[in-house]
Amino acid sequence: MANIEKKILIVEDEPDLLKILADKFSNEGFGVTTAGDGEEGLTAIAKDKPDVILLDIIMPRLDGMSMLKKMRQEPANKDIPVIILTNLADSDAVVSSLEHGVFDYLIKTDWQLAEVVNKVKRRLHMN
């Protein structure tokens, strides 16, 4: 039986980081969709139904927490795992994100690419 490709949505407003993450997950066999802000992220969720979302917090137009709250209002999106990737080390933001069903919260300066991939794979029971 062939493996079914898992879909990941990466919502990040820093183009270089977005490309690095997208390339890495693509190389790991994921179907990758990207968005540069929360508005694009919500559109991508509706269109592509990702299996997991990597979400930045501080973004233009619609920030990550607002996107998270809006997406969780849709019953079909309540169980999509979300991993926050942010520079924001604010404990209130961590608590708020966890209250909205975030699987993990990673500070951008504290993680390595392989760690993010492993967390996603572990959450999707791929390893």
C-alpha positions as CSV (number, residue, x, y, z in Angstrom):
1,M,0.0,0.0,0.0
2,A,1.4,3.4,-1.0
3,N,1.8,6.1,1.6
4,I,-0.7,8.9,1.2
5,E,1.0,12.3,1.0
6,K,0.3,14.4,4.0
7,K,-0.5,18.1,3.4
8,I,1.1,20.9,5.3
9,L,0.2,24.5,5.3
10,I,3.0,26.9,6.3
11,V,1.8,30.4,7.2
12,E,4.8,32.7,7.5
13,D,5.4,36.3,6.4
14,E,9.2,36.0,6.2
15,P,9.8,34.9,2.6
16,D,13.3,33.3,3.2
17,L,12.0,31.3,6.2
18,L,8.9,30.3,4.3
19,K,11.0,29.0,1.4
20,I,13.3,27.1,3.6
21,L,10.4,25.4,5.4
22,A,8.5,24.7,2.2
23,D,11.6,23.2,0.5
24,K,12.4,21.0,3.6
25,F,8.8,19.6,3.9
26,S,8.6,19.1,0.2
27,N,11.8,17.1,0.3
28,E,10.4,15.1,3.1
29,G,7.4,14.0,0.9
30,F,4.8,16.5,2.1
31,G,2.4,18.3,-0.1
32,V,3.2,21.9,0.7
33,T,0.9,25.0,0.6
34,T,2.2,28.3,1.7
35,A,0.6,31.6,2.9
36,G,2.1,34.9,3.7
37,D,-0.4,36.0,6.3
38,G,-3.5,34.8,8.2
39,E,-6.0,35.8,5.5
40,E,-4.1,33.8,2.9
41,G,-3.9,31.0,5.5
42,L,-7.7,30.8,6.0
43,T,-8.2,30.7,2.2
44,A,-5.6,27.9,1.9
45,I,-7.3,25.9,4.7
46,A,-10.7,26.1,2.9
47,K,-9.1,25.1,-0.4
48,D,-6.5,22.5,0.5
49,K,-7.7,21.0,3.8
50,P,-4.2,20.5,5.3
51,D,-3.3,17.7,7.7
52,V,-1.1,20.1,9.8
53,I,-0.4,23.8,10.0
54,L,2.8,25.6,10.8
55,L,1.7,29.1,11.9
56,D,3.6,32.3,12.6
57,I,2.0,34.7,15.1
58,I,3.2,38.2,14.1
59,M,2.1,38.8,10.5
60,P,0.4,41.6,8.4
61,R,-3.3,41.8,7.6
62,L,-4.4,39.0,9.9
63,D,-2.0,37.7,12.7
64,G,-1.6,34.1,13.6
65,M,-3.7,34.1,16.8
66,S,-6.6,35.7,14.9
67,M,-6.3,33.2,12.1
68,L,-6.2,30.4,14.6
69,K,-9.4,31.6,16.4
70,K,-11.2,32.1,13.1
71,M,-10.2,28.7,11.7
72,R,-11.3,26.9,14.9
73,Q,-14.8,28.4,14.5
74,E,-15.3,26.0,11.5
75,P,-16.2,22.5,12.7
76,A,-14.1,20.9,9.9
77,N,-11.0,22.8,11.2
78,K,-11.3,22.0,14.9
79,D,-9.0,19.0,14.8
80,I,-6.2,20.2,12.4
81,P,-3.0,20.1,14.4
82,V,-1.2,23.5,14.6
83,I,2.4,24.2,15.5
84,I,3.2,27.8,16.3
85,L,6.6,29.1,15.0
86,T,7.3,32.6,16.3
87,N,9.7,35.0,17.7
88,L,7.2,35.9,20.4
89,A,8.2,34.3,23.7
90,D,5.2,35.9,25.6
91,S,3.7,33.5,28.1
92,D,0.2,34.9,27.5
93,A,0.5,34.1,23.8
94,V,1.6,30.6,24.6
95,V,-1.4,30.1,27.0
96,S,-3.8,31.6,24.5
97,S,-2.5,29.4,21.6
98,L,-2.7,26.2,23.8
99,E,-6.3,27.1,24.6
100,H,-7.1,27.1,20.9
101,G,-5.7,23.6,20.3
102,V,-2.1,24.3,19.4
103,F,-0.1,21.1,19.4
104,D,3.3,22.8,20.0
105,Y,4.8,26.2,20.4
106,L,8.3,26.8,19.1
107,I,10.4,30.0,19.4
108,K,12.1,30.6,16.1
109,T,15.5,31.1,17.7
110,D,15.3,27.9,19.7
111,W,14.7,25.2,17.1
112,Q,16.4,23.5,14.2
113,L,14.7,22.5,11.0
114,A,15.0,18.8,11.6
115,E,13.2,19.2,15.0
116,V,10.2,20.9,13.3
117,V,10.0,18.1,10.8
118,N,10.2,15.5,13.5
119,K,7.5,17.2,15.6
120,V,5.2,17.3,12.5
121,K,5.8,13.7,11.6
122,R,5.3,12.6,15.2
123,R,2.0,14.4,15.4
124,L,0.9,12.8,12.2
125,H,2.1,9.4,13.4
126,M,4.6,9.2,10.5
127,N,7.6,8.0,12.6
